[in-house]
């Protein structure tokens, strides 16, 4: 089990597909669970960054869903939908899920 404490610093060194080039607004549940923080996730050339934004998210992730996505647990948009991930469109969700090409880099079996 893990918890992302600093989203911006967690995203940067994670490892991303080299061929992915996306910029997608993402809404992430706040620490208190009462509001949604808006971010812009940009992945390009094997690097990524995420920064606060004012644009409404195309995909909404709870803190738990964020952790599963970050660890590579949603292998497809369908898997994310079945887990309750909310998106404005199937295309937006597929764009976000194209970042899960790599197997989870965190140990998930002990």
N, C-alpha and C positions, 0 to 999 in steps of 0.2 A: 504494500500500500504506500502511496506517496501523495504529496500535496504540492502543487505549484505555488510557491511563495512570491516569486518575482517573474511575472509572465514575460516581460520584455527580455530579460536575461535568460530565461529558460528556452525561448524560441530560437535565439541566435545560434547557439552551438549544437542544437539537436541533431542536425544532419537532414538534408532535404534532397529530393531528386534533382539532378542537373538539368533535365529537360523541361521542368515545370516553370511556367512563367504566369503567375496569377497575382491579382490584387483583389481581395475580397473583404467587404465590410462584415465584421462578425460582432454579434452582441453576446457578451459573456456575463453570466450572473455575478453580481457583486458579492463581496465577502459576507455581507449581512443577509444576502439572499432576498432582499426586498426590492432591489432595483437592477437594471441591466446597464453595464458599461459598454460603450461603443468603441470598437477597435478597427483598424485597417491592417489586415495581414497581407504582407507582400512576400512572395517566394519567387526567386529568380536565380538561375545559374548555380543551384546548390546552396544558396544562402537564403535566410529569411529574417524578417523583422516584423514586429507588431508594435503599433503605436496607437495611442488614444485618438479617436476621431469623433466627428460630429454627425457622420452619416449613419443612418439606421442600418443595423446589421441585416444582411441577407440570410444569414444562418444564426440561430440562437443556441447557445450551449450553456447548460448548467455547469457548475463547478465540477461535478462528477463526470459529465459528458466531455468536458474539456480535457480532463485527465486521461480518459479512455482514448480520445482522438490523438492527444499528444504522444501517448505510448504506442500508437499504431494499431489500436484495438478495433477500429472500424475499418474493415478491409474494403467495404463497398458502401455506396450511398444507401442501398437497401438495408444493410446491417445498421447503419446509423439511424435510418427511419424507424426500424423495428425497436431500437433502443430509445426512441422518443425524441430524437434530435429534430428540431423545428427549423424549416427553411421556407423562404418565400417561393422557391421554385425547385424543381428537381435538378435543373441545370446548375443552380447555385450550390446545391449540396454536392453534386458530382465534382464541381470545381474544387471545393474544399477537400473532398475525399481523394483527389488525385495526388495529394501530398502523402498518402499512406502507403506508397510503393514499397518502402523498406519494412522489413520485419521489425517488431518492437525492439528497441535497443536497450530497454531496461529489463532486468531479469524478472520474468513473470512466473517462473517455476522454481520452487525451493526444495 
